[in-house]
């Protein structure tokens, strides 16, 4: 698929492009985006893009790898952000995503547990959601 963006900058950074993609109709969270020029490595956020040749063609790779790693971060804010990213890009019914999200229902931070329940409702079918919630309600 092709997404056309207008970036308001003379020398935009990769981060500016990623932010525009996150706000576009595609709604891909920053955490799940990798930008590639040609066959090179992913662009770093601070890399400046040469827009002399317009339009610039950039490949967007969508991956939950970073979000998956961030689910075990020390910061509850980052764990919550990872769950929000999963909610946007994980395919509905994906067992790996459901298991990763379900594991956060027992997180020590209330905001993470709430985000996990919300994400689970978006990624899992209702029977999976109910099963995870019942398990969490059982005595430890």
C-alpha positions in Angstrom: 0.0 0.0 0.0 1.1 3.6 -0.6 0.7 6.4 1.9 1.4 9.9 0.7 2.5 12.4 3.4 3.3 16.1 3.4 6.0 16.9 5.9 6.3 20.5 6.9 10.0 20.9 7.1 13.0 21.7 4.8 15.1 19.0 6.3 12.8 16.5 8.0 14.1 13.8 10.3 13.1 10.2 10.2 11.2 10.9 13.5 9.1 13.6 11.8 8.1 11.1 9.1 7.3 8.4 11.8 5.1 10.9 13.7 3.3 11.8 10.5 2.6 8.1 9.8 1.3 7.6 13.4 -1.1 10.5 12.8 -2.2 9.3 9.4 -5.1 7.0 8.5 -2.7 4.1 9.0 -2.3 4.9 12.8 0.9 2.9 13.2 2.3 3.6 16.7 5.9 5.0 16.7 7.0 2.0 18.8 6.1 -0.4 15.9 7.6 1.6 13.0 10.9 1.1 11.2 11.8 3.3 8.2 14.1 2.1 5.4 15.6 3.9 2.5 16.3 1.3 -0.1 18.0 -1.8 1.3 19.9 -0.1 4.1 19.4 -0.4 7.9 16.5 1.2 9.6 16.8 5.0 9.8 17.6 6.5 13.2 15.1 9.1 14.5 17.6 12.0 14.2 18.7 11.2 10.6 17.9 13.9 8.2 16.1 13.0 5.0 17.2 14.4 1.7 14.1 15.7 0.1 15.7 17.3 -2.9 14.3 14.6 -5.1 10.6 14.8 -4.5 8.8 12.5 -3.8 11.0 10.5 -1.5 10.2 6.8 -1.3 10.6 5.3 2.1 9.6 1.7 3.1 7.7 1.3 6.4 8.2 -1.9 8.3 5.6 -2.6 11.0 6.7 -4.8 13.8 5.6 -5.6 17.3 9.2 -6.7 18.3 10.0 -3.4 20.1 6.6 -3.4 21.9 7.1 -7.0 23.0 10.5 -6.2 24.5 9.0 -3.1 26.2 6.4 -5.1 28.0 9.0 -6.2 30.5 10.5 -2.7 31.0 10.9 -1.4 34.6 8.7 1.6 33.8 5.0 1.1 34.0 4.5 4.0 31.6 6.5 2.2 29.0 4.8 -1.1 29.6 1.4 0.7 29.2 2.6 2.3 25.9 3.7 -1.1 24.6 0.2 -2.5 25.3 -1.4 0.4 23.5 0.9 -0.3 20.5 -0.2 -4.0 20.6 -3.8 -2.9 20.6 -3.2 -0.9 17.3 -1.2 -3.4 15.3 -1.4 -6.9 16.6 -3.7 -9.0 14.4 -7.0 -10.0 16.1 -6.8 -13.5 17.4 -3.0 -13.7 17.3 -2.1 -16.2 20.1 1.4 -14.8 20.8 0.0 -11.3 21.2 -2.9 -12.5 23.4 -0.5 -14.4 25.6 1.9 -11.4 25.9 -1.0 -9.0 26.7 -2.7 -11.5 29.1 0.6 -11.8 31.1 0.3 -8.1 31.9 -3.1 -8.6 33.6 -1.0 -9.6 36.7 1.3 -6.6 36.5 2.0 -4.8 39.7 1.0 -1.4 38.3 -2.8 -0.8 38.1 -2.4 1.4 34.9 -0.7 -1.5 33.2 -3.4 -4.0 34.2 -6.1 -1.7 33.0 -4.3 -1.2 29.7 -3.8 -4.9 29.4 -7.5 -5.6 29.8 -8.4 -2.9 27.2 -5.8 -4.3 24.8 -7.0 -7.8 25.3 -10.5 -6.8 24.5 -9.2 -5.4 21.1 -6.9 -8.3 20.2 -8.6 -11.4 21.7 -12.1 -12.7 21.1 -14.5 -12.5 24.1 -13.9 -16.1 25.2 -10.1 -15.5 25.6 -10.7 -12.2 27.4 -13.1 -13.9 29.9 -10.7 -16.8 30.5 -7.9 -14.4 31.3 -10.0 -12.3 33.6 -11.3 -15.4 35.5 -7.7 -16.6 36.0 -6.8 -13.2 37.4 -9.7 -13.2 39.9 -8.6 -16.6 41.4 -6.8 -16.5 44.7 -3.0 -16.6 44.2 
